[in-house]
């Protein structure tokens, strides 16, 4: 093999290896996280070539007597604040509410949307994986004024007991 052919093979190999490392790095945020309220578990996952998030557990997932204006006491929370009346009966548990994020490098994901079922609004946002995926900073902003927003820090789920009946999880076996 001549030098030019060897160089071409090395360049192609390096690009392939670098691309694989980049893809692996992009998946560092994939996993389950607990937000500051500690009342749910959010799973970040790959959706095609983008990243999304859904609610996989809700603690005390039922309307209380005080919340009866929003739902029947004892029944699971629904997306009752949604601006689209057709979506107001969908359950919050299992809802994909983080959509379309692109990995842009260095643990940062941008250009996605975050739906907040607590107020029925959709926000623009970004999230950053910190400490090798142990933490996630999620920032939601008004799409028209991106400097106005709020950041929440989520912790990766480790050693949580989901056998507690207060947790309603999509991955728990129903008895």
C-alpha positions in Angstrom: 0.0 0.0 0.0 1.4 3.4 -0.9 1.6 6.4 1.4 -1.4 8.1 -0.1 -3.6 5.0 0.2 -2.4 4.5 3.8 -3.1 8.1 4.7 -6.6 7.9 3.1 -7.4 4.7 5.2 -6.1 6.4 8.4 -8.2 9.5 7.7 -11.4 7.5 7.0 -10.7 5.3 10.1 -10.1 8.4 12.3 -13.3 10.1 11.1 -15.2 6.9 11.8 -13.7 6.5 15.2 -14.3 10.2 16.0 -17.9 10.0 14.9 -18.4 7.0 17.1 -17.0 8.8 20.1 -19.1 11.8 19.3 -22.3 9.7 19.2 -21.4 8.0 22.5 -20.8 11.4 24.1 -24.1 12.6 22.8 -25.9 9.8 24.7 -24.4 10.8 28.0 -27.8 12.5 29.0 -29.8 9.4 28.2 -31.3 8.0 31.5 -33.7 8.7 34.3 -33.7 11.9 36.4 -35.5 13.3 39.4 -36.4 17.1 39.2 -36.1 19.4 42.2 -39.7 18.8 43.3 -38.9 15.1 43.7 -42.4 14.2 42.7 -41.7 12.5 39.3 -39.1 10.7 37.3 -38.2 11.9 33.8 -36.5 9.7 31.3 -34.4 11.3 28.6 -34.2 9.1 25.5 -33.1 9.1 21.9 -36.0 9.8 19.5 -34.6 9.3 16.0 -31.6 11.6 15.7 -32.8 13.9 18.4 -33.4 13.7 22.2 -36.7 13.7 24.0 -38.0 13.2 27.5 -41.1 11.7 29.1 -42.6 11.2 32.6 -42.1 7.6 33.7 -43.1 7.9 37.3 -45.3 10.3 39.3 -45.4 10.2 43.1 -48.9 10.3 44.5 -50.4 10.3 41.0 -54.0 11.1 41.9 -56.2 14.1 42.3 -56.9 15.0 45.9 -60.2 16.4 47.3 -58.7 19.9 47.1 -58.0 19.4 43.4 -61.5 18.1 42.4 -62.0 21.2 40.2 -59.4 19.7 37.9 -60.2 16.0 38.1 -62.0 13.2 40.0 -60.3 12.6 43.4 -58.4 9.3 43.4 -57.9 9.2 39.6 -54.5 9.8 37.9 -53.5 13.3 36.9 -54.5 14.4 33.4 -53.2 17.1 31.1 -56.1 19.3 32.1 -54.3 22.6 31.5 -53.5 21.9 27.9 -54.5 24.6 25.5 -55.9 21.9 23.1 -59.2 20.6 24.6 -58.7 17.3 22.8 -55.5 16.6 24.9 -56.9 17.5 28.3 -57.9 13.9 29.0 -54.4 12.4 28.3 -52.5 11.1 31.3 -49.5 12.9 32.6 -47.8 9.6 33.3 -46.0 8.4 30.1 -46.4 11.9 28.5 -43.5 12.9 26.1 -43.1 16.6 27.0 -39.5 17.2 26.0 -39.1 17.0 22.2 -36.7 17.7 19.3 -33.4 18.5 21.1 -30.2 18.4 19.0 -26.9 17.5 20.5 -24.5 20.4 19.8 -21.5 19.1 21.7 -19.9 19.3 25.1 -22.9 17.9 26.8 -25.3 20.5 25.5 -28.6 19.9 23.7 -30.5 22.8 22.0 -33.4 23.8 19.8 -36.1 21.7 21.4 -39.4 22.3 23.0 -40.6 21.7 26.6 -44.2 21.3 27.4 -45.2 22.1 31.0 -48.3 20.2 32.0 -48.5 22.4 35.2 -49.5 25.5 33.1 -50.3 24.0 29.7 -47.6 26.1 27.9 -44.8 25.1 25.6 -41.4 26.6 26.0 -38.2 26.7 24.0 -35.2 25.3 25.8 -31.9 23.6 26.2 -30.4 21.2 28.6 -26.8 20.4 29.6 -25.5 17.2 31.0 -23.1 17.8 33.9 -20.7 15.7 35.9 -20.6 12.9 33.3 -24.4 12.5 33.2 -25.0 12.6 36.9 -26.9 16.0 36.7 -29.0 17.7 34.0 -29.6 21.4 33.9 -32.8 22.1 31.9 -33.6 25.6 30.9 -37.0 26.6 29.6 -37.4 30.0 28.0 -40.2 32.0 26.3 -39.7 31.2 22.6 -40.1 34.8 21.6 -37.8 36.2 24.3 -35.1 33.6 25.0 -33.3 35.4 27.8 -36.4 35.1 30.0 -36.6 31.7 31.5 -35.9 29.3 34.3 -33.3 26.6 34.9 -33.9 23.5 37.0 -31.2 21.0 38.0 -32.2 17.4 37.8 -30.3 14.5 39.4 -29.8 11.1 37.8 -31.8 8.5 39.5 -29.7 6.2 41.7 -30.8 3.8 44.5 -34.5 4.9 44.6 -37.1 2.5 45.9 -40.0 2.4 43.4 -41.7 -0.4 45.4 -43.3 2.3 47.6 -46.9 2.4 46.6 -46.8 6.2 46.4 -44.9 5.8 43.1 -46.9 5.2 39.9 -44.4 4.1 37.2 -44.7 2.9 33.7 -41.9 0.4 34.2 -43.3 -1.1 37.4 -45.1 -4.4 37.1 -48.8 -3.9 37.9 -50.2 -6.5 40.4 
